[in-house]
Amino acid sequence: MTQNKRLVACPTCKKLVEFSTLNAYRPFCSKRCEMIDLGAWANEDYAIPAAEKDNDLPDELTQ
Ligand SMILES: [Zn+2]
């Protein structure tokens, strides 16, 4: 029969890793790659310019 192993490519470094419950960071190959991917997300959030709506203050602040 076929082996019960499934290989996936790590989204960060493209290394083939075993997709199993033994790999806590699946589909990443390591915690480092997981953090890099999460970091990329955070950076995208950060990249959104702080285009303020300070010309539209809430009423509580304009008393
Ligand atoms: Zn990786």
N, CA, C, O and the ligand as a Tripos MOL2 file, in Angstrom:
@<TRIPOS>MOLECULE
protein
  253   251    64     0     0
PROTEIN
NO_CHARGES

@<TRIPOS>ATOM
      1 N           0.8410   -1.2030    0.0000 N.3       1 MET1
      2 CA          0.0000    0.0000    0.0000 C.3       1 MET1
      3 C           0.8720    1.2470    0.0000 C.2       1 MET1
      4 O           2.0820    1.1890    0.2200 O.2       1 MET1
      5 N           0.2390    2.3390   -0.2460 N.am      2 THR2
      6 CA          0.9900    3.5940   -0.2240 C.3       2 THR2
      7 C           1.2890    4.0000    1.2140 C.2       2 THR2
      8 O           0.5420    3.6900    2.1410 O.2       2 THR2
      9 N           2.3750    4.6850    1.3620 N.am      3 GLN3
     10 CA          2.7360    5.1710    2.6830 C.3       3 GLN3
     11 C           1.7730    6.2610    3.1150 C.2       3 GLN3
     12 O           1.1820    6.9620    2.2940 O.2       3 GLN3
     13 N           1.6360    6.3800    4.3880 N.am      4 ASN4
     14 CA          0.7210    7.3730    4.9310 C.3       4 ASN4
     15 C           1.4110    8.7180    5.1450 C.2       4 ASN4
     16 O           1.0110    9.5170    5.9920 O.2       4 ASN4
     17 N           2.4530    8.9410    4.3570 N.am      5 LYS5
     18 CA          3.1760   10.2080    4.4900 C.3       5 LYS5
     19 C           2.7140   11.1740    3.4190 C.2       5 LYS5
     20 O           2.5020   10.7930    2.2680 O.2       5 LYS5
     21 N           2.5660   12.3810    3.7980 N.am      6 ARG6
     22 CA          2.1660   13.4060    2.8550 C.3       6 ARG6
     23 C           3.1680   14.5420    2.9480 C.2       6 ARG6
     24 O           3.4300   15.0660    4.0310 O.2       6 ARG6
     25 N           3.7210   14.9150    1.8150 N.am      7 LEU7
     26 CA          4.6920   15.9920    1.8250 C.3       7 LEU7
     27 C           4.0450   17.2600    1.2870 C.2       7 LEU7
     28 O           3.3080   17.2380    0.3010 O.2       7 LEU7
     29 N           4.3350   18.3380    1.9480 N.am      8 VAL8
     30 CA          3.8560   19.6290    1.4760 C.3       8 VAL8
     31 C           5.0480   20.5650    1.3960 C.2       8 VAL8
     32 O           6.0420   20.3850    2.0990 O.2       8 VAL8
     33 N           4.9420   21.5560    0.5420 N.am      9 ALA9
     34 CA          6.0090   22.5360    0.4300 C.3       9 ALA9
     35 C           5.7610   23.6530    1.4270 C.2       9 ALA9
     36 O           4.6830   24.2470    1.4620 O.2       9 ALA9
     37 N           6.7560   23.9270    2.2230 N.am     10 CYS10
     38 CA          6.6550   25.0200    3.1830 C.3      10 CYS10
     39 C           6.3430   26.3160    2.4340 C.2      10 CYS10
     40 O           7.0550   26.6600    1.4910 O.2      10 CYS10
     41 N           5.3020   27.0350    2.8290 N.am     11 PRO11
     42 CA          4.9200   28.2620    2.1190 C.3      11 PRO11
     43 C           6.0060   29.3250    2.1270 C.2      11 PRO11
     44 O           6.0500   30.1880    1.2500 O.2      11 PRO11
     45 N           6.8810   29.2580    3.1200 N.am     12 THR12
     46 CA          7.9040   30.2940    3.2450 C.3      12 THR12
     47 C           9.1540   29.9570    2.4490 C.2      12 THR12
     48 O           9.6210   30.7710    1.6530 O.2      12 THR12
     49 N           9.7000   28.7640    2.6560 N.am     13 CYS13
     50 CA         10.9790   28.4510    2.0260 C.3      13 CYS13
     51 C          10.8710   27.3630    0.9650 C.2      13 CYS13
     52 O          11.8700   27.0030    0.3430 O.2      13 CYS13
     53 N           9.6700   26.8370    0.7540 N.am     14 LYS14
     54 CA          9.3990   25.8490   -0.2960 C.3      14 LYS14
     55 C          10.0490   24.5030   -0.0520 C.2      14 LYS14
     56 O          10.0480   23.6440   -0.9330 O.2      14 LYS14
     57 N          10.5950   24.3130    1.1130 N.am     15 LYS15
     58 CA         11.1730   23.0120    1.4430 C.3      15 LYS15
     59 C          10.0530   22.0160    1.6750 C.2      15 LYS15
     60 O           9.0160   22.3490    2.2500 O.2      15 LYS15
     61 N          10.2740   20.7860    1.2200 N.am     16 LEU16
     62 CA          9.2580   19.7620    1.4210 C.3      16 LEU16
     63 C           9.3030   19.2670    2.8540 C.2      16 LEU16
     64 O          10.3540   18.8800    3.3640 O.2      16 LEU16
     65 N           8.1620   19.2850    3.4830 N.am     17 VAL17
     66 CA          8.0790   18.8230    4.8630 C.3      17 VAL17
     67 C           6.9440   17.8300    4.9900 C.2      17 VAL17
     68 O           5.9920   17.8470    4.2100 O.2      17 VAL17
     69 N           7.0550   16.9820    5.9620 N.am     18 GLU18
     70 CA          6.0210   15.9930    6.1860 C.3      18 GLU18
     71 C           4.8190   16.6360    6.8560 C.2      18 GLU18
     72 O           4.9400   17.2940    7.8890 O.2      18 GLU18
     73 N           3.6740   16.4370    6.2570 N.am     19 PHE19
     74 CA          2.4550   17.0040    6.8170 C.3      19 PHE19
     75 C           1.8670   15.9680    7.7610 C.2      19 PHE19
     76 O           1.0770   15.1150    7.3560 O.2      19 PHE19
     77 N           2.2590   16.0530    9.0050 N.am     20 SER20
     78 CA          1.7670   15.0820    9.9760 C.3      20 SER20
     79 C           1.5600   15.7740   11.3130 C.2      20 SER20
     80 O           2.0010   16.9020   11.5300 O.2      20 SER20
     81 N           0.8860   15.0740   12.1880 N.am     21 THR21
     82 CA          0.6410   15.6620   13.5020 C.3      21 THR21
     83 C           1.9270   15.8170   14.2920 C.2      21 THR21
     84 O           1.9600   16.5090   15.3100 O.2      21 THR21
     85 N           2.9950   15.1660   13.8170 N.am     22 LEU22
     86 CA          4.2760   15.3130   14.4920 C.3      22 LEU22
     87 C           4.9110   16.6650   14.1930 C.2      22 LEU22
     88 O           5.7710   17.1430   14.9320 O.2      22 LEU22
     89 N           4.4710   17.2660   13.1020 N.am     23 ASN23
     90 CA          5.0180   18.5670   12.7290 C.3      23 ASN23
     91 C           4.0730   19.6550   13.2210 C.2      23 ASN23
     92 O           3.0510   19.9360   12.5950 O.2      23 ASN23
     93 N           4.4230   20.2540   14.3370 N.am     24 ALA24
     94 CA          3.5470   21.2350   14.9730 C.3      24 ALA24
     95 C           3.4050   22.4980   14.1280 C.2      24 ALA24
     96 O           2.4880   23.2920   14.3370 O.2      24 ALA24
     97 N           4.3050   22.6740   13.1850 N.am     25 TYR25
     98 CA          4.3060   23.9280   12.4320 C.3      25 TYR25
     99 C           3.7730   23.7450   11.0210 C.2      25 TYR25
    100 O           3.8590   24.6530   10.1940 O.2      25 TYR25
    101 N           3.2220   22.5680   10.7510 N.am     26 ARG26
    102 CA          2.6940   22.3450    9.4130 C.3      26 ARG26
    103 C           1.7220   23.4510    9.0370 C.2      26 ARG26
    104 O           1.0360   23.9400    9.9340 O.2      26 ARG26
    105 N           1.6080   23.8750    7.8230 N.am     27 PRO27
    106 CA          2.3980   23.3510    6.7000 C.3      27 PRO27
    107 C           3.7930   23.9600    6.6080 C.2      27 PRO27
    108 O           4.4700   23.7880    5.5950 O.2      27 PRO27
    109 N           4.2270   24.6520    7.6250 N.am     28 PHE28
    110 CA          5.5720   25.2100    7.5930 C.3      28 PHE28
    111 C           6.5690   24.1540    8.0350 C.2      28 PHE28
    112 O           6.1970   23.1650    8.6670 O.2      28 PHE28
    113 N           7.8490   24.3660    7.7010 N.am     29 CYS29
    114 CA          8.8630   23.3860    8.0580 C.3      29 CYS29
    115 C           9.3690   23.6320    9.4610 C.2      29 CYS29
    116 O           9.9380   22.7350   10.0830 O.2      29 CYS29
    117 N           9.1690   24.8390    9.9680 N.am     30 SER30
    118 CA          9.7360   25.1620   11.2770 C.3      30 SER30
    119 C           9.0010   26.3650   11.8530 C.2      30 SER30
    120 O           8.2480   27.0460   11.1570 O.2      30 SER30
    121 N           9.2330   26.6100   13.1270 N.am     31 LYS31
    122 CA          8.6260   27.7740   13.7580 C.3      31 LYS31
    123 C           9.0920   29.0620   13.0820 C.2      31 LYS31
    124 O           8.3380   30.0230   12.9290 O.2      31 LYS31
    125 N          10.3690   29.0420   12.6820 N.am     32 ARG32
    126 CA         10.9270   30.2310   12.0550 C.3      32 ARG32
    127 C          10.1340   30.6150   10.8030 C.2      32 ARG32
    128 O           9.7810   31.7780   10.6060 O.2      32 ARG32
    129 N           9.8630   29.6130    9.9620 N.am     33 CYS33
    130 CA          9.1240   29.9050    8.7310 C.3      33 CYS33
    131 C           7.7000   30.3480    9.0580 C.2      33 CYS33
    132 O           7.1400   31.2030    8.3720 O.2      33 CYS33
    133 N           7.1230   29.7750   10.0880 N.am     34 GLU34
    134 CA          5.7790   30.1890   10.4810 C.3      34 GLU34
    135 C           5.7910   31.6580   10.9090 C.2      34 GLU34
    136 O           4.9190   32.4360   10.5220 O.2      34 GLU34
    137 N           6.7770   32.0180   11.7000 N.am     35 MET35
    138 CA          6.8620   33.3970   12.1780 C.3      35 MET35
    139 C           7.0980   34.3660   11.0260 C.2      35 MET35
    140 O           6.5530   35.4690   10.9970 O.2      35 MET35
    141 N           7.9310   33.9240   10.0670 N.am     36 ILE36
    142 CA          8.1830   34.7830    8.9050 C.3      36 ILE36
    143 C           6.8790   35.0520    8.1680 C.2      36 ILE36
    144 O           6.6020   36.1760    7.7500 O.2      36 ILE36
    145 N           6.0790   33.9860    8.0150 N.am     37 ASP37
    146 CA          4.8110   34.1570    7.3000 C.3      37 ASP37
    147 C           3.8730   35.0670    8.0790 C.2      37 ASP37
    148 O           3.2390   35.9500    7.5000 O.2      37 ASP37
    149 N           3.7810   34.8600    9.3680 N.am     38 LEU38
    150 CA          2.9290   35.7270   10.1930 C.3      38 LEU38
    151 C           3.4470   37.1560   10.1640 C.2      38 LEU38
    152 O           2.6750   38.1150   10.1230 O.2      38 LEU38
    153 N           4.7820   37.2810   10.1870 N.am     39 GLY39
    154 CA          5.3870   38.6120   10.1400 C.3      39 GLY39
    155 C           5.0350   39.3330    8.8570 C.2      39 GLY39
    156 O           4.7900   40.5400    8.8590 O.2      39 GLY39
    157 N           5.0090   38.5920    7.7580 N.am     40 ALA40
    158 CA          4.6520   39.2080    6.4870 C.3      40 ALA40
    159 C           3.2450   39.7740    6.5500 C.2      40 ALA40
    160 O           2.9600   40.8550    6.0330 O.2      40 ALA40
    161 N           2.3740   39.0120    7.1990 N.am     41 TRP41
    162 CA          1.0080   39.5060    7.3740 C.3      41 TRP41
    163 C           0.9950   40.7960    8.1850 C.2      41 TRP41
    164 O           0.3560   41.7770    7.8040 O.2      41 TRP41
    165 N           1.7070   40.7810    9.3070 N.am     42 ALA42
    166 CA          1.7400   41.9530   10.1760 C.3      42 ALA42
    167 C           2.2740   43.1570    9.4210 C.2      42 ALA42
    168 O           1.7820   44.2740    9.5830 O.2      42 ALA42
    169 N           3.2860   42.9200    8.5950 N.am     43 ASN43
    170 CA          3.8520   44.0330    7.8480 C.3      43 ASN43
    171 C           2.8480   44.6260    6.8790 C.2      43 ASN43
    172 O           2.8090   45.8410    6.6810 O.2      43 ASN43
    173 N           2.0370   43.7710    6.2740 N.am     44 GLU44
    174 CA          1.0260   44.3060    5.3680 C.3      44 GLU44
    175 C           0.0420   45.1880    6.1230 C.2      44 GLU44
    176 O          -0.3890   46.2300    5.6300 O.2      44 GLU44
    177 N          -0.3000   44.7530    7.3130 N.am     45 ASP45
    178 CA         -1.1810   45.5720    8.1320 C.3      45 ASP45
    179 C          -0.5370   46.9150    8.4260 C.2      45 ASP45
    180 O          -1.1640   47.9720    8.3510 O.2      45 ASP45
    181 N           0.7540   46.8280    8.7660 N.am     46 TYR46
    182 CA          1.4720   48.0390    9.1120 C.3      46 TYR46
    183 C           1.6040   48.9770    7.9170 C.2      46 TYR46
    184 O           1.6390   50.1990    8.0660 O.2      46 TYR46
    185 N           1.6760   48.3790    6.7260 N.am     47 ALA47
    186 CA          1.9300   49.1740    5.5280 C.3      47 ALA47
    187 C           0.7630   50.0880    5.1920 C.2      47 ALA47
    188 O           0.9150   51.0600    4.4520 O.2      47 ALA47
    189 N          -0.4080   49.7650    5.7450 N.am     48 ILE48
    190 CA         -1.5650   50.6190    5.4820 C.3      48 ILE48
    191 C          -1.2960   52.0000    6.0740 C.2      48 ILE48
    192 O          -1.1300   52.1270    7.2870 O.2      48 ILE48
    193 N          -1.2500   53.0110    5.2580 N.am     49 PRO49
    194 CA         -0.9350   54.3410    5.7530 C.3      49 PRO49
    195 C          -1.9740   54.8200    6.7530 C.2      49 PRO49
    196 O          -3.1620   54.5250    6.6310 O.2      49 PRO49
    197 N          -1.5080   55.5550    7.7300 N.am     50 ALA50
    198 CA         -2.4190   56.0410    8.7590 C.3      50 ALA50
    199 C          -3.1660   57.2590    8.2310 C.2      50 ALA50
    200 O          -3.0330   58.3680    8.7490 O.2      50 ALA50
    201 N          -3.9380   57.0280    7.2120 N.am     51 ALA51
    202 CA         -4.7650   58.0950    6.6690 C.3      51 ALA51
    203 C          -5.8540   58.4070    7.6820 C.2      51 ALA51
    204 O          -6.8720   57.7190    7.7650 O.2      51 ALA51
    205 N          -5.6210   59.4270    8.4240 N.am     52 GLU52
    206 CA         -6.4840   59.6830    9.5810 C.3      52 GLU52
    207 C          -7.8140   60.2900    9.1670 C.2      52 GLU52
    208 O          -7.9710   60.8870    8.1020 O.2      52 GLU52
    209 N          -8.7450   60.1000   10.0640 N.am     53 LYS53
    210 CA        -10.0410   60.7340    9.8790 C.3      53 LYS53
    211 C         -10.1740   61.8540   10.9090 C.2      53 LYS53
    212 O         -11.2360   62.0630   11.4960 O.2      53 LYS53
    213 N          -9.0710   62.5650   11.1090 N.am     54 ASP54
    214 CA         -9.0560   63.5570   12.1840 C.3      54 ASP54
    215 C          -9.8260   64.8180   11.8110 C.2      54 ASP54
    216 O          -9.9540   65.7380   12.6190 O.2      54 ASP54
    217 N         -10.3360   64.8540   10.5850 N.am     55 ASN55
    218 CA        -11.2130   65.9550   10.2370 C.3      55 ASN55
    219 C         -12.6640   65.6120   10.5550 C.2      55 ASN55
    220 O         -13.5860   66.3520   10.2120 O.2      55 ASN55
    221 N         -12.8420   64.4740   11.2190 N.am     56 ASP56
    222 CA        -14.1790   64.0090   11.5210 C.3      56 ASP56
    223 C         -14.1880   63.4770   12.9490 C.2      56 ASP56
    224 O         -14.4490   62.2960   13.1780 O.2      56 ASP56
    225 N         -13.9090   64.3360   13.8860 N.am     57 LEU57
    226 CA        -13.8070   63.9140   15.2760 C.3      57 LEU57
    227 C         -15.1630   63.5270   15.8400 C.2      57 LEU57
    228 O         -16.1860   64.1240   15.5040 O.2      57 LEU57
    229 N         -15.1570   62.5190   16.7040 N.am     58 PRO58
    230 CA        -16.4090   62.1650   17.3830 C.3      58 PRO58
    231 C         -16.8920   63.3160   18.2650 C.2      58 PRO58
    232 O         -16.0880   64.1230   18.7320 O.2      58 PRO58
    233 N         -18.1660   63.3900   18.4840 N.am     59 ASP59
    234 CA        -18.7480   64.5000   19.2260 C.3      59 ASP59
    235 C         -18.1760   64.6330   20.6410 C.2      59 ASP59
    236 O         -18.0040   65.7430   21.1460 O.2      59 ASP59
    237 N         -17.8810   63.4860   21.2780 N.am     60 GLU60
    238 CA        -17.3880   63.5530   22.6580 C.3      60 GLU60
    239 C         -16.1070   64.3630   22.7630 C.2      60 GLU60
    240 O         -15.8250   64.9620   23.8010 O.2      60 GLU60
    241 N         -15.3410   64.3780   21.6970 N.am     61 LEU61
    242 CA        -14.0360   65.0270   21.7790 C.3      61 LEU61
    243 C         -14.0800   66.4970   21.3740 C.2      61 LEU61
    244 O         -13.0870   67.2070   21.5330 O.2      61 LEU61
    245 N         -15.1770   66.9510   20.8700 N.am     62 THR62
    246 CA        -15.2350   68.3250   20.3640 C.3      62 THR62
    247 C         -15.9520   69.2750   21.3050 C.2      62 THR62
    248 O         -16.1960   70.4310   20.9600 O.2      62 THR62
    249 N         -16.2890   68.7940   22.4880 N.am     63 GLN63
    250 CA        -17.0100   69.6730   23.4140 C.3      63 GLN63
    251 C         -16.1180   70.8370   23.8460 C.2      63 GLN63
    252 O         -16.5480   71.6860   24.6270 O.2      63 GLN63
    253 ZN         10.3080   26.6290    5.7010 Zn       64 ZN64
@<TRIPOS>BOND
     1     1     2 1
     2     2     3 1
     3     3     4 2
     4     3     5 am
     5     5     6 1
     6     6     7 1
     7     7     8 2
     8     7     9 am
     9     9    10 1
    10    10    11 1
    11    11    12 2
    12    11    13 am
    13    13    14 1
    14    14    15 1
    15    15    16 2
    16    15    17 am
    17    17    18 1
    18    18    19 1
    19    19    20 2
    20    19    21 am
    21    21    22 1
    22    22    23 1
    23    23    24 2
    24    23    25 am
    25    25    26 1
    26    26    27 1
    27    27    28 2
    28    27    29 am
    29    29    30 1
    30    30    31 1
    31    31    32 2
    32    31    33 am
    33    33    34 1
    34    34    35 1
    35    35    36 2
    36    35    37 am
    37    37    38 1
    38    38    39 1
    39    39    40 2
    40    39    41 am
    41    41    42 1
    42    42    43 1
    43    43    44 2
    44    43    45 am
    45    45    46 1
    46    46    47 1
    47    47    48 2
    48    47    49 am
    49    49    50 1
    50    50    51 1
    51    51    52 2
    52    51    53 am
    53    53    54 1
    54    54    55 1
    55    55    56 2
    56    55    57 am
    57    57    58 1
    58    58    59 1
    59    59    60 2
    60    59    61 am
    61    61    62 1
    62    62    63 1
    63    63    64 2
    64    63    65 am
    65    65    66 1
    66    66    67 1
    67    67    68 2
    68    67    69 am
    69    69    70 1
    70    70    71 1
    71    71    72 2
    72    71    73 am
    73    73    74 1
    74    74    75 1
    75    75    76 2
    76    75    77 am
    77    77    78 1
    78    78    79 1
    79    79    80 2
    80    79    81 am
    81    81    82 1
    82    82    83 1
    83    83    84 2
    84    83    85 am
    85    85    86 1
    86    86    87 1
    87    87    88 2
    88    87    89 am
    89    89    90 1
    90    90    91 1
    91    91    92 2
    92    91    93 am
    93    93    94 1
    94    94    95 1
    95    95    96 2
    96    95    97 am
    97    97    98 1
    98    98    99 1
    99    99   100 2
   100    99   101 am
   101   101   102 1
   102   102   103 1
   103   103   104 2
   104   103   105 am
   105   105   106 1
   106   106   107 1
   107   107   108 2
   108   107   109 am
   109   109   110 1
   110   110   111 1
   111   111   112 2
   112   111   113 am
   113   113   114 1
   114   114   115 1
   115   115   116 2
   116   115   117 am
   117   117   118 1
   118   118   119 1
   119   119   120 2
   120   119   121 am
   121   121   122 1
   122   122   123 1
   123   123   124 2
   124   123   125 am
   125   125   126 1
   126   126   127 1
   127   127   128 2
   128   127   129 am
   129   129   130 1
   130   130   131 1
   131   131   132 2
   132   131   133 am
   133   133   134 1
   134   134   135 1
   135   135   136 2
   136   135   137 am
   137   137   138 1
   138   138   139 1
   139   139   140 2
   140   139   141 am
   141   141   142 1
   142   142   143 1
   143   143   144 2
   144   143   145 am
   145   145   146 1
   146   146   147 1
   147   147   148 2
   148   147   149 am
   149   149   150 1
   150   150   151 1
   151   151   152 2
   152   151   153 am
   153   153   154 1
   154   154   155 1
   155   155   156 2
   156   155   157 am
   157   157   158 1
   158   158   159 1
   159   159   160 2
   160   159   161 am
   161   161   162 1
   162   162   163 1
   163   163   164 2
   164   163   165 am
   165   165   166 1
   166   166   167 1
   167   167   168 2
   168   167   169 am
   169   169   170 1
   170   170   171 1
   171   171   172 2
   172   171   173 am
   173   173   174 1
   174   174   175 1
   175   175   176 2
   176   175   177 am
   177   177   178 1
   178   178   179 1
   179   179   180 2
   180   179   181 am
   181   181   182 1
   182   182   183 1
   183   183   184 2
   184   183   185 am
   185   185   186 1
   186   186   187 1
   187   187   188 2
   188   187   189 am
   189   189   190 1
   190   190   191 1
   191   191   192 2
   192   191   193 am
   193   193   194 1
   194   194   195 1
   195   195   196 2
   196   195   197 am
   197   197   198 1
   198   198   199 1
   199   199   200 2
   200   199   201 am
   201   201   202 1
   202   202   203 1
   203   203   204 2
   204   203   205 am
   205   205   206 1
   206   206   207 1
   207   207   208 2
   208   207   209 am
   209   209   210 1
   210   210   211 1
   211   211   212 2
   212   211   213 am
   213   213   214 1
   214   214   215 1
   215   215   216 2
   216   215   217 am
   217   217   218 1
   218   218   219 1
   219   219   220 2
   220   219   221 am
   221   221   222 1
   222   222   223 1
   223   223   224 2
   224   223   225 am
   225   225   226 1
   226   226   227 1
   227   227   228 2
   228   227   229 am
   229   229   230 1
   230   230   231 1
   231   231   232 2
   232   231   233 am
   233   233   234 1
   234   234   235 1
   235   235   236 2
   236   235   237 am
   237   237   238 1
   238   238   239 1
   239   239   240 2
   240   239   241 am
   241   241   242 1
   242   242   243 1
   243   243   244 2
   244   243   245 am
   245   245   246 1
   246   246   247 1
   247   247   248 2
   248   247   249 am
   249   249   250 1
   250   250   251 1
   251   251   252 2
@<TRIPOS>SUBSTRUCTURE
     1 MET1         2 RESIDUE 1 A MET
     2 THR2         6 RESIDUE 1 A THR
     3 GLN3        10 RESIDUE 1 A GLN
     4 ASN4        14 RESIDUE 1 A ASN
     5 LYS5        18 RESIDUE 1 A LYS
     6 ARG6        22 RESIDUE 1 A ARG
     7 LEU7        26 RESIDUE 1 A LEU
     8 VAL8        30 RESIDUE 1 A VAL
     9 ALA9        34 RESIDUE 1 A ALA
    10 CYS10       38 RESIDUE 1 A CYS
    11 PRO11       42 RESIDUE 1 A PRO
    12 THR12       46 RESIDUE 1 A THR
    13 CYS13       50 RESIDUE 1 A CYS
    14 LYS14       54 RESIDUE 1 A LYS
    15 LYS15       58 RESIDUE 1 A LYS
    16 LEU16       62 RESIDUE 1 A LEU
    17 VAL17       66 RESIDUE 1 A VAL
    18 GLU18       70 RESIDUE 1 A GLU
    19 PHE19       74 RESIDUE 1 A PHE
    20 SER20       78 RESIDUE 1 A SER
    21 THR21       82 RESIDUE 1 A THR
    22 LEU22       86 RESIDUE 1 A LEU
    23 ASN23       90 RESIDUE 1 A ASN
    24 ALA24       94 RESIDUE 1 A ALA
    25 TYR25       98 RESIDUE 1 A TYR
    26 ARG26      102 RESIDUE 1 A ARG
    27 PRO27      106 RESIDUE 1 A PRO
    28 PHE28      110 RESIDUE 1 A PHE
    29 CYS29      114 RESIDUE 1 A CYS
    30 SER30      118 RESIDUE 1 A SER
    31 LYS31      122 RESIDUE 1 A LYS
    32 ARG32      126 RESIDUE 1 A ARG
    33 CYS33      130 RESIDUE 1 A CYS
    34 GLU34      134 RESIDUE 1 A GLU
    35 MET35      138 RESIDUE 1 A MET
    36 ILE36      142 RESIDUE 1 A ILE
    37 ASP37      146 RESIDUE 1 A ASP
    38 LEU38      150 RESIDUE 1 A LEU
    39 GLY39      154 RESIDUE 1 A GLY
    40 ALA40      158 RESIDUE 1 A ALA
    41 TRP41      162 RESIDUE 1 A TRP
    42 ALA42      166 RESIDUE 1 A ALA
    43 ASN43      170 RESIDUE 1 A ASN
    44 GLU44      174 RESIDUE 1 A GLU
    45 ASP45      178 RESIDUE 1 A ASP
    46 TYR46      182 RESIDUE 1 A TYR
    47 ALA47      186 RESIDUE 1 A ALA
    48 ILE48      190 RESIDUE 1 A ILE
    49 PRO49      194 RESIDUE 1 A PRO
    50 ALA50      198 RESIDUE 1 A ALA
    51 ALA51      202 RESIDUE 1 A ALA
    52 GLU52      206 RESIDUE 1 A GLU
    53 LYS53      210 RESIDUE 1 A LYS
    54 ASP54      214 RESIDUE 1 A ASP
    55 ASN55      218 RESIDUE 1 A ASN
    56 ASP56      222 RESIDUE 1 A ASP
    57 LEU57      226 RESIDUE 1 A LEU
    58 PRO58      230 RESIDUE 1 A PRO
    59 ASP59      234 RESIDUE 1 A ASP
    60 GLU60      238 RESIDUE 1 A GLU
    61 LEU61      242 RESIDUE 1 A LEU
    62 THR62      246 RESIDUE 1 A THR
    63 GLN63      250 RESIDUE 1 A GLN
    64 ZN64       253 GROUP 0 **** ****
